[in-house]
Amino acid sequence: MKVSFKIKSFLSCLVFSLVFFSSCKDSKADSAKERHENDSFYFLGLQAADKEDEPTATRYFKSARKNASPLIAKRSAEALTLLGNVQDRMEAAEYLAKKFSDDESDLIIAGREFFKNNEFAKVISITNKVDFEKSPNELIQLRLNSLIERNDSRFIDEYFRWCIVRPLSVEHLALYRRYLALTGITLNEDADLGVVMNASKSFLTDEQKILEFHRNIHSKNYNVAFPEVDEILGIYEKKNAQIEDTILSDIGKASFYGTDNFYRTAMKFDKLADKLEGSKKFYAYFYAARMYDKAGRYKKQTSNRFTSALEVAKDGAQFDNCLWYLLDFQLRASTDDIIDTLKLYGSQINDPEYFDDFFESLSVLLISSQKWQDFYRVWKETNSNFSGYTTGKYAYISGRLIEEGLARGGAGLKTRQAVDAFTIALSEGTSVYYKVCALERLNILDKEYIKSIMLSRGVKAELESTASGDANKNPKKDDEVNEVAQLTDAGALLAGYAEYGFPQKIFTEWLINRKTLTAQEGISAAKFLSACGEHDTSYNVQSLRIATWTKENSVGKLPRELSELVYPRFFKAFVKKYCEEFGVPEYVMYALIRSESFFDPNAMSGAGAMGLSQLMESTAEEVAKKLKVDEYDIFDAETNIRFGTYYMSWLISKAEENNILLSMCGYNGGSGNVRKWIRGSKRDWATTGRPAAKISGISLDLWLETVPYEETRNYGKKLISTSALYGWLYYDKNPSEVVKEIFGWDVEK
């Protein structure tokens, strides 16, 4: 008998699913039903539905809806809206809308069923409390369509309100023609909306003019919208009404992108600011600043208007956005201005990660321009609210600049100041790249200390999930997370999907509930899907995404098991075989594959790079000729790993002194570009009159910070840090060894 792939995949995962339960819950029960108790009815219902046995499925789902734990009861209620006759589905939708009225995702499910069966009054009833600024657009769309079907006069006002309080979406535009028809403008289906509305301009109501202006901004028709700005402002002035923030933002965009006289338009925004109140002034000041900047020669006005906008910003998001633009403007002006601005406002930054790209650009500018002392001042003197990534970056580089004698620190021994800077780079939440580089500079050999650093959380960790944090407190062993005596509701649901043969449902459910899961439940789900990936590689990618998110959102020390799930060795036999054949370190190749494709054999980039190692077609053809392969499938995992490993080995053989870092950068940015950047670095370094490092003049870790392509710059850092992690996890390599090997410091020093 031929067994289906789904059944084979399930059988291969079923044995492993015992790990899922033993790590999360008492596994002494004799059967799945005993383990899941009343929750089992839901999973049995899924099995029956798969067999198209609707009566049995319905019976099981109703039992689960009544008796199961809250989340599984909810999923059972949702499942019932898809089964039986119209009456059954309507009953299920009514139950869902009543029982889970506070969950807008369930209101959408119920609303779809009501609308499909022409129960428009019920849709309107369950959506009476929608928030036009925050509720899902689909839910609001269901309500408005139902108002139309009921000829309810509330539609016109509610549609207008929905449009002007948030950016336009597909859902908004899907109803635009119906709105126009109900307000007196009938369009043929194939009529060009812009042409018709422009021809009808003199007949439009004020509300129609505002919505058409808003639509043109959404469509980036700035040249059409800009001439209407004065009229839109006049409408609000005539009504003596406050302009909505969305429309003020539209007016700014229309003016900035539609004007051909930035100075004159900036002056008009200065006058507009006098007419607005409170935080509304923000938009006038902000866009005036941008237009003075665009006009050129008005640096003082630009700076003053940005500063005025900062003073009236209504929230952290507005403040951060304005400060970012001010600092970006100052990148083209004076480093001293940047430092002064950061001293004044840097501590008030609300979202530090929002500024990572600015501090990255500033870093490249300062190091490339040999303004090493200014770099140190940004780190040490501004008291800015840096993100974890920027903290590690600026601390490590400042330490290196002090160490190399390129920047002067404060009082005290130069060596001590460098050590203090490197120690900060090792802090919780900083980048793995700067951590492993700092470990090398500090020459740390103590295995337990290295372990504590390598298992600490990295950047982008958020403390949003209390459950996730609790799972990491007081571990019994260094490499284990505490066993959790009882599953959360979401954890029980994932466990049931695993044991009853529905691995395809785990990732979607995890996405919905990931913030309520414990760290151990995330680990167990990732581990289970990793095992399923032996037969379906799409589960490998899902496992990796779950593990990565769990790592980034955990608190304190991480279990080694989680790190191994975040840095897995999928396709192990192929990597080992071809790394041995072509002389590439396995940890380097794993780092490359993980970074390039996230272990997805079918990955394809927008540029056309294909497969696990993301080879371009021309590169694959060239490699095939050298390996004397006539026919090949580049999406075949073994073929792609073979070709990618050979190509990496070829790049290493061609790089100066066979340097691995230069080869990594060449893999991403092109070996010709790398040679050009190295020549430029040597030339610039020669002007300093200082002793030069062998390859690039300046030391290679500092050279990497100056690579002009951000993608290549970050790619090199990612491959170094990931190689160090793979080397430490699986090959008994001190991270310092890997760092030295990749930078070629064992040769250079």
C-alpha positions in Angstrom: 0.0 0.0 0.0 1.3 3.4 -0.9 1.4 5.8 2.0 0.7 9.5 1.3 3.4 12.1 2.0 1.3 13.7 4.7 1.0 10.4 6.6 4.7 9.6 6.2 5.6 13.1 7.4 3.2 12.7 10.4 4.6 9.3 11.3 8.2 10.5 11.2 7.3 13.5 13.5 5.0 11.6 15.8 7.8 9.8 17.7 9.6 13.1 18.1 6.4 14.7 19.4 6.9 12.9 22.7 9.8 15.3 23.3 7.3 18.1 22.8 5.2 16.8 25.6 7.9 15.6 28.0 9.5 19.0 28.0 6.2 20.8 28.6 3.8 18.6 30.5 3.6 15.3 32.4 3.8 12.6 29.7 2.8 9.6 31.9 -0.7 9.6 30.5 -1.6 6.4 28.5 -3.0 8.1 25.5 -3.3 11.4 23.6 -6.9 11.8 24.8 -5.9 11.4 28.4 -3.1 14.0 27.9 -5.4 16.5 26.3 -8.6 15.6 28.1 -11.6 17.7 26.7 -9.2 19.5 24.3 -8.9 16.2 22.4 -12.4 16.7 20.9 -11.0 19.6 18.8 -8.2 17.6 17.3 -10.5 14.6 16.7 -12.8 17.0 14.9 -9.9 18.2 12.7 -9.1 14.6 11.8 -12.8 13.9 11.0 -13.0 17.1 8.8 -9.9 15.9 6.9 -11.8 12.7 6.1 -14.8 14.8 5.0 -16.9 13.3 7.8 -18.8 16.5 8.6 -21.3 15.0 11.1 -18.6 13.5 13.2 -16.4 16.6 12.9 -19.4 18.8 14.0 -20.1 16.6 17.0 -16.5 16.8 18.2 -16.2 20.5 17.6 -19.4 21.2 19.6 -18.1 19.1 22.5 -14.8 21.0 22.4 -16.6 24.4 22.1 -18.5 23.5 25.3 -15.8 21.8 27.4 -12.3 22.6 26.1 -9.9 25.1 27.4 -10.7 28.7 26.3 -8.4 29.0 23.2 -9.2 25.6 21.9 -12.9 26.2 22.5 -12.5 29.4 20.5 -10.9 27.5 17.6 -13.7 24.9 17.7 -16.3 27.7 17.5 -14.4 29.1 14.5 -14.2 25.7 12.8 -18.0 25.2 13.1 -18.6 28.3 10.9 -17.2 26.2 8.0 -19.3 23.1 8.5 -22.9 21.9 7.9 -25.7 23.7 6.1 -26.5 27.4 6.1 -28.5 27.2 9.4 -25.6 25.4 11.1 -23.0 27.9 10.0 -25.2 30.8 10.9 -25.7 29.4 14.4 -22.0 28.9 14.7 -21.3 32.5 13.6 -23.9 33.9 16.1 -22.3 32.0 18.9 -18.8 33.2 17.9 -19.9 36.8 17.7 -21.6 36.7 21.1 -19.1 34.6 23.0 -16.0 36.3 21.6 -17.3 39.8 20.9 -14.0 41.4 22.2 -11.9 39.6 19.6 -12.1 41.4 16.3 -10.6 38.5 14.3 -13.7 36.4 15.4 -16.0 39.2 14.5 -14.5 39.2 11.0 -15.2 35.4 10.7 -18.7 35.8 11.9 -19.3 38.9 9.8 -18.2 37.1 6.6 -20.7 34.4 7.3 -23.5 36.9 8.0 -22.7 39.0 4.9 -22.5 35.9 2.7 -26.0 35.0 3.8 -27.4 38.5 3.4 -27.8 39.0 7.2 -26.6 42.6 6.9 -28.4 43.8 10.0 -26.4 41.3 12.1 -23.1 42.5 10.6 -24.1 46.1 11.5 -25.0 45.0 15.0 -21.7 43.3 15.8 -19.7 46.1 14.4 -21.4 49.0 16.2 -18.3 49.6 18.3 -15.6 49.6 15.6 -12.8 52.0 16.0 -12.2 53.7 12.7 -8.6 54.5 13.6 -7.6 51.1 14.9 -10.0 48.3 14.0 -9.0 46.0 11.1 -10.0 47.4 7.7 -11.7 44.2 6.7 -14.1 44.5 9.7 -14.9 48.1 8.9 -15.4 47.2 5.2 -17.9 44.5 6.1 -19.8 47.1 8.2 -19.8 49.7 5.4 -20.9 47.2 2.7 -23.7 46.1 5.0 -24.8 49.7 5.5 -24.9 50.1 1.7 -27.0 47.0 1.3 -29.4 48.3 4.0 -29.5 51.8 2.4 -28.4 53.1 5.8 -27.6 56.8 5.6 -24.7 56.3 8.1 -22.5 55.0 5.4 -21.5 58.4 3.9 -20.4 59.9 7.2 -18.7 56.7 8.4 -16.9 56.1 5.2 -15.6 59.7 5.2 -14.5 59.4 8.8 -12.7 56.0 8.1 -10.8 57.5 5.1 -9.5 60.7 6.8 -8.3 59.2 10.1 -5.9 56.7 8.6 -3.8 56.0 5.4 -5.9 54.7 2.5 -5.8 50.9 1.9 -7.2 48.5 -0.7 -10.3 48.2 1.4 -10.8 52.0 1.4 -10.5 52.2 -2.4 -12.7 49.2 -3.0 -15.6 51.3 -1.7 -14.7 54.7 -3.2 -16.7 54.4 -6.3 -19.8 53.3 -4.3 -19.3 56.3 -2.0 -19.2 58.6 -5.0 -22.3 57.0 -6.5 -24.2 57.5 -3.2 -23.1 61.1 -3.2 -24.2 61.8 -6.7 -21.3 60.9 -9.0 -21.9 57.8 -11.1 -19.0 56.3 -12.9 -18.8 53.6 -15.6 -16.8 50.6 -14.5 -14.0 51.3 -17.0 -13.9 55.1 -16.5 -10.6 56.7 -15.5 -11.3 57.9 -12.0 -8.8 60.7 -12.1 -10.1 62.1 -15.4 -13.7 62.0 -14.3 -13.1 63.6 -10.9 -11.0 66.4 -12.4 -13.8 67.1 -14.9 -16.3 67.2 -12.1 -14.3 69.4 -9.8 -16.7 72.3 -9.7 -19.6 70.1 -8.7 -17.9 68.2 -5.8 -18.9 68.7 -2.2 -16.3 69.8 0.3 -16.1 66.2 1.6 -15.6 64.8 -1.9 -12.9 67.3 -2.5 -11.1 66.3 0.7 -11.4 62.6 -0.1 -10.2 63.1 -3.7 -7.2 65.1 -2.4 -6.5 62.3 0.0 -6.8 59.7 -2.8 -4.3 61.6 -5.0 -1.8 61.6 -2.2 -2.2 57.9 -1.8 -1.7 57.5 -5.5 1.4 59.9 -5.4 -0.3 62.2 -7.8 1.4 65.2 -6.1 1.3 67.4 -9.1 -2.5 67.1 -9.2 -2.9 67.5 -5.5 -0.6 70.5 -4.9 -2.7 73.1 -6.7 -5.6 72.0 -4.4 -3.8 72.7 -1.1 -5.2 76.3 -0.7 -8.7 75.1 -1.4 -8.5 72.3 1.1 -7.2 74.7 3.7 -10.0 77.0 2.9 -12.6 74.3 3.4 -11.5 73.8 7.0 -11.1 77.5 7.6 -14.7 78.1 6.3 -16.0 75.4 8.7 -13.8 76.7 11.5 -12.7 73.1 12.0 -9.4 71.6 13.1 -7.7 69.8 10.3 -7.1 66.1 10.9 -3.5 65.0 11.2 -3.8 62.7 8.2 -4.9 65.6 6.0 -2.2 67.9 7.4 0.4 65.2 6.5 -1.2 65.0 3.0 -0.9 68.8 2.6 2.8 68.6 3.6 3.5 65.8 1.1 1.6 67.5 -1.7 3.6 70.6 -1.2 7.0 69.0 -0.7 6.7 66.7 -3.7 4.5 69.0 -5.9 6.1 72.4 -5.7 8.7 73.8 -8.0 9.6 76.7 -5.6 10.6 75.2 -2.2 11.5 78.5 -0.6 8.2 80.3 -1.3 6.3 77.2 -0.3 8.3 76.9 2.9 7.3 80.5 3.8 3.7 79.6 3.3 4.1 76.8 5.8 5.6 79.3 8.3 2.4 81.3 8.0 0.3 78.2 8.3 2.0 77.4 11.6 0.6 80.7 13.0 -2.9 79.5 12.3 -2.6 76.1 13.8 -2.8 75.1 17.4 -0.8 72.9 19.7 0.6 69.7 18.1 -1.1 70.6 14.8 1.8 73.1 14.3 4.2 70.1 14.0 3.3 69.4 10.4 3.8 73.0 9.3 7.1 73.3 11.0 8.3 69.9 9.9 7.5 70.4 6.2 8.7 74.0 6.3 12.1 72.6 7.5 12.2 70.0 4.8 11.4 72.6 2.1 14.0 75.1 3.4 16.5 72.2 3.3 15.5 71.3 -0.3 15.7 75.0 -1.4 19.4 75.1 -0.3 21.3 78.0 1.3 18.8 78.1 4.2 20.6 76.1 6.9 19.6 78.3 9.8 15.8 78.3 8.8 16.0 74.5 8.3 17.5 73.9 11.7 15.1 76.3 13.5 12.0 74.8 12.0 13.0 71.2 12.8 13.7 72.4 16.4 10.3 74.1 16.5 8.6 70.9 15.3 10.4 68.9 18.0 9.0 71.2 20.7 5.4 70.6 19.7 5.6 66.9 18.7 2.5 65.2 20.1 4.1 61.8 20.8 7.4 59.9 20.7 6.9 58.7 17.1 6.6 62.3 15.8 9.6 63.4 17.9 11.8 60.6 16.7 10.8 61.1 13.1 11.6 64.9 13.3 14.9 64.3 15.1 15.9 61.8 12.5 15.4 64.3 9.7 17.2 67.0 11.6 20.2 64.7 12.2 20.1 63.5 8.6 20.2 67.1 7.5 23.2 67.8 9.7 25.1 64.8 8.1 25.5 67.2 5.2 26.6 70.0 7.4 28.7 69.8 10.5 29.7 67.0 12.9 29.8 69.5 15.7 26.1 70.3 15.0 25.3 66.6 15.2 27.1 66.3 18.5 25.3 69.4 19.9 21.9 68.1 18.8 22.5 64.7 20.3 23.7 66.4 23.6 20.4 68.3 23.6 17.9 65.7 22.4 19.7 62.3 22.3 18.6 61.2 25.7 14.9 61.9 24.7 15.0 59.3 21.9 11.9 57.1 22.3 12.7 54.3 19.9 16.4 53.7 19.8 16.3 51.2 16.9 14.6 53.9 14.7 18.0 55.7 14.7 20.2 52.7 13.9 20.4 53.6 10.2 21.4 57.2 11.1 24.2 56.1 13.4 25.3 53.6 10.8 25.6 56.3 8.2 27.3 58.6 10.7 29.8 55.8 11.5 30.7 55.3 7.9 31.1 59.0 7.3 33.3 59.6 10.4 35.6 56.6 9.9 35.9 57.1 6.2 36.8 60.8 6.7 39.3 59.8 9.4 37.3 61.8 12.0 38.1 59.3 14.6 38.0 61.7 17.6 34.5 62.8 16.6 33.4 59.2 16.5 34.6 58.8 20.1 32.8 62.0 21.1 29.5 60.8 19.7 29.8 57.7 21.9 31.2 59.2 25.0 29.8 62.8 25.2 26.3 62.8 23.9 24.5 60.6 26.4 22.3 59.4 23.6 19.7 56.7 24.1 21.4 54.2 21.8 19.9 50.8 20.8 21.6 47.7 21.9 23.1 47.3 18.4 24.5 50.9 18.3 25.7 50.7 21.9 27.9 47.6 21.0 29.0 49.1 17.7 30.1 52.5 19.1 31.7 51.0 22.2 33.7 48.4 20.2 34.9 50.8 17.5 35.7 53.5 20.1 37.8 50.9 22.0 39.6 50.0 18.8 40.3 53.6 17.9 41.8 54.2 21.3 43.7 50.9 21.1 45.1 51.9 17.7 46.0 55.4 18.8 43.5 57.0 16.4 41.4 58.6 19.1 42.1 59.9 22.5 40.0 58.7 25.4 39.6 60.4 28.7 42.0 60.4 31.7 43.8 57.2 32.6 45.6 54.4 30.8 44.8 53.9 27.1 44.7 50.1 27.6 42.2 50.4 30.5 39.9 52.6 28.5 39.9 50.2 25.6 39.2 47.3 27.9 36.2 49.2 29.4 34.9 49.9 25.9 35.2 46.3 24.9 33.5 45.2 28.1 30.5 47.4 27.3 30.3 45.8 23.8 29.8 42.5 25.7 26.7 43.8 27.4 23.3 42.0 27.3 21.4 43.0 24.2 24.3 44.1 22.0 25.2 42.7 18.6 26.7 39.2 18.4 29.3 40.5 15.9 30.7 43.1 18.3 30.6 40.6 21.1 32.7 38.1 19.4 35.1 40.8 18.2 35.3 42.1 21.8 36.0 38.6 23.1 39.0 38.5 20.6 40.3 41.9 21.7 40.1 41.0 25.3 41.8 37.6 24.7 39.2 35.8 26.8 39.8 32.1 27.1 37.6 31.1 30.1 35.1 28.7 28.7 32.4 29.4 31.2 32.6 33.2 30.7 32.5 32.7 26.9 29.5 30.5 27.3 27.7 33.1 29.3 28.4 35.7 26.6 27.4 33.4 23.7 24.2 32.4 25.4 23.1 35.9 26.3 20.4 37.5 24.2 21.3 39.7 21.3 19.8 42.8 19.7 16.1 43.3 19.2 15.1 41.5 22.3 11.8 42.8 23.6 10.4 42.2 27.1 6.8 41.9 25.8 6.0 38.4 27.0 6.0 37.9 30.7 5.5 34.2 30.2 8.5 34.0 28.0 10.5 35.7 30.7 9.3 33.5 33.5 10.3 30.4 31.6 14.0 31.5 31.7 14.2 32.3 35.4 16.3 30.2 37.7 17.2 27.4 35.3 18.1 24.0 36.9 21.1 23.6 34.6 23.1 26.1 32.6 22.0 24.6 29.3 18.3 24.0 30.1 15.3 26.1 30.6 13.1 25.2 33.6 10.5 22.6 32.8 7.1 24.1 32.8 4.6 22.1 34.8 1.5 23.3 32.9 1.1 24.4 29.3 -0.4 27.7 28.4 -3.6 27.6 26.4 -1.6 28.4 23.2 1.1 25.8 24.1 -1.6 23.1 24.6 -3.0 23.9 21.2 0.5 23.6 19.5 1.1 20.4 21.4 -2.2 19.0 20.2 -1.4 19.9 16.6 1.9 18.1 16.9 0.5 14.9 18.4 -2.6 14.6 16.3 -0.7 15.1 13.0 -1.3 18.7 12.0 2.3 20.2 11.8 1.1 22.4 9.0 -1.1 24.4 11.5 1.7 25.0 14.0 3.5 28.0 12.5 0.3 29.9 11.7 -1.0 29.4 15.2 2.4 30.3 16.7 2.4 33.6 14.7 -0.9 34.5 16.3 0.0 33.6 19.9 3.7 33.8 20.1 3.7 36.6 22.7 1.7 34.4 25.2 3.9 31.3 24.8 6.6 30.4 27.3 10.2 30.1 26.0 10.0 26.4 26.5 6.9 26.1 24.4 8.6 28.0 21.6 11.6 25.7 21.8 9.4 22.6 21.7 7.5 23.8 18.7 10.7 24.7 16.8 12.2 21.3 17.8 9.2 19.4 16.5 9.1 21.3 13.2 12.8 20.8 12.8 12.2 17.0 13.0 9.3 17.3 10.5 11.8 19.1 8.2 13.6 15.9 7.4 10.7 15.1 5.0 9.5 18.6 4.1 12.1 21.4 4.2 9.5 24.1 4.5 9.2 23.1 8.2 13.0 23.8 8.6 12.3 27.4 7.7 9.3 27.6 10.1 11.4 26.0 12.9 14.2 28.5 12.3 11.8 31.5 12.4 10.2 30.3 15.7 13.5 29.6 17.3 14.9 33.0 16.2 12.0 35.0 17.5 12.0 33.0 20.8 15.7 33.8 21.2 15.2 37.5 20.5 12.3 37.8 22.9 13.7 35.8 25.8 15.2 37.3 29.0 18.6 36.6 30.5 20.7 33.6 29.7 19.5 31.4 26.9 19.5 27.6 26.8 22.1 26.0 24.5 19.3 24.0 23.0 17.7 27.2 21.7 20.9 28.4 20.2 21.3 25.2 18.3 17.8 25.6 17.0 18.6 29.2 15.9 21.8 28.0 14.3 20.9 24.5 13.0 23.0 22.3 10.7 20.4 21.3 8.1 21.7 19.4 5.1 24.6 18.3 7.3 25.9 15.5 5.1 26.1 17.7 2.0 27.9 20.6 3.8 30.4 18.2 5.4 31.1 16.4 2.1 31.8 19.5 0.0 33.5 21.6 2.7 36.0 18.7 3.0 36.4 18.5 -0.8 36.9 22.2 -1.4 38.6 23.2 1.8 36.1 25.6 3.2 35.5 25.6 7.0 32.0 24.1 7.7 31.1 26.8 10.1 31.7 29.4 7.4 29.5 27.6 4.9 26.7 27.1 7.4 26.9 30.8 8.2 26.7 31.6 4.5 23.7 29.3 3.8 21.8 30.5 6.8 22.4 34.2 5.9 21.7 33.7 2.3 18.5 31.6 2.3 17.5 30.8 5.9 18.0 27.1 4.7 15.2 27.4 2.2 16.2 25.3 -0.9 13.6 27.1 -3.0 14.6 30.6 -2.1 14.9 33.1 -4.9 15.8 36.8 -4.5 14.4 39.7 -6.5 17.8 39.9 -8.3 17.5 36.3 -9.4 19.8 34.5 -6.9 18.7 31.0 -6.4 18.7 28.2 -3.8 20.4 27.6 -0.5 23.6 29.5 -1.3 21.8 32.1 -3.5 23.8 31.7 -6.7 23.1 33.8 -9.8 22.4 31.9 -12.9 25.6 33.2 -14.6 27.7 32.1 -11.5 26.1 28.7 -11.5 26.8 28.2 -15.2 30.5 29.2 -14.6 30.8 26.8 -11.7 29.2 24.0 -13.6 31.8 24.4 -16.4 34.6 24.3 -13.9 33.2 21.2 -12.2 32.4 19.7 -15.7 28.7 19.3 -14.9 26.5 19.3 -18.0 23.0 19.2 -16.5 22.0 20.4 -13.1 19.1 21.7 -11.0 20.3 24.7 -9.1 17.3 24.3 -6.6 18.5 20.7 -5.7 20.0 21.1 -2.2 23.1 19.0 -2.8 23.9 20.6 -6.2 23.4 24.1 -4.8 25.6 23.4 -1.7 28.3 21.8 -4.0 28.3 24.8 -6.3 28.2 27.4 -3.5 31.0 25.8 -1.6 33.2 25.6 -4.7 32.5 29.2 -5.5 33.4 30.3 -2.0 36.6 28.3 -2.1 37.4 29.9 -5.5 36.9 33.4 -4.0 39.2 32.6 -1.1 41.9 31.4 -3.5 41.7 34.7 -5.4 41.5 37.0 -2.4 44.6 38.8 -1.2 46.4 36.5 1.2 43.4 34.1 0.8 41.6 36.3 3.2 38.2 34.9 4.2 36.6 38.3 5.0 37.4 39.7 1.6 35.9 36.5 0.1 32.7 36.9 2.1 32.4 40.5 1.0 33.1 39.4 -2.6 30.4 36.8 -2.4 27.9 39.5 -1.7 29.3 42.7 -3.3 31.5 41.3 -6.1 35.2 40.6 -5.9 36.0 43.5 -8.3 34.3 46.0 -5.9 36.2 44.6 -3.0 39.5 45.1 -4.7 38.5 48.7 -5.5 37.5 49.4 -1.9 40.8 47.9 -0.6 42.8 50.1 -3.0 40.9 53.2 -1.9 41.5 52.3 1.8 45.2 51.9 1.3 45.4 55.2 -0.6 43.5 57.0 2.1 45.5 55.4 4.9 48.7 56.4 3.2 47.8 60.1 3.8 47.9 59.6 7.6 51.6 58.8 7.7 51.0 55.9 10.1 52.2 52.3 9.9 49.8 50.3 7.7 48.2 46.9 8.2 49.0 44.5 5.5 45.8 44.2 3.4 43.9 47.4 3.7 46.1 50.0 5.4 43.7 50.4 8.4 42.9 47.2 10.4 40.4 45.0 8.6 37.7 45.3 11.3 37.8 49.1 10.9 38.0 48.8 7.1 34.8 46.7 7.2 33.0 49.7 8.8 33.9 51.8 5.8 32.6 49.5 3.0 30.3 51.8 1.0 27.6 49.2 0.3 25.5 48.8 3.5 24.3 45.4 2.4 27.9 44.1 2.0 29.0 45.8 5.2 26.3 44.1 7.2 26.7 40.8 5.3 30.4 40.6 6.3 29.5 41.2 10.0 26.7 38.7 9.9 28.8 36.0 8.5 31.6 36.6 11.0 29.2 36.4 14.0 27.3 33.5 12.6 30.5 31.6 11.8 31.7 32.2 15.3 28.5 30.8 16.8 28.6 27.7 14.6 32.3 27.2 15.4 31.6 27.5 19.2 28.4 25.4 19.2 29.6 22.4 17.1 33.3 22.5 16.5 34.8 23.4 19.9 36.1 26.7 18.5 36.8 29.6 20.7 35.0 32.6 19.0 38.3 34.4 19.1 39.8 31.7 16.9 37.1 32.1 14.3 37.4 35.9 14.3 41.1 35.8 13.9 40.8 33.2 11.1 38.3 35.3 9.1 40.1 38.6 9.6 43.4 36.9 8.8 44.8 38.2 12.1 46.7 35.0 12.7 48.7 35.9 9.6 48.8 39.7 10.1 49.9 39.8 13.7 
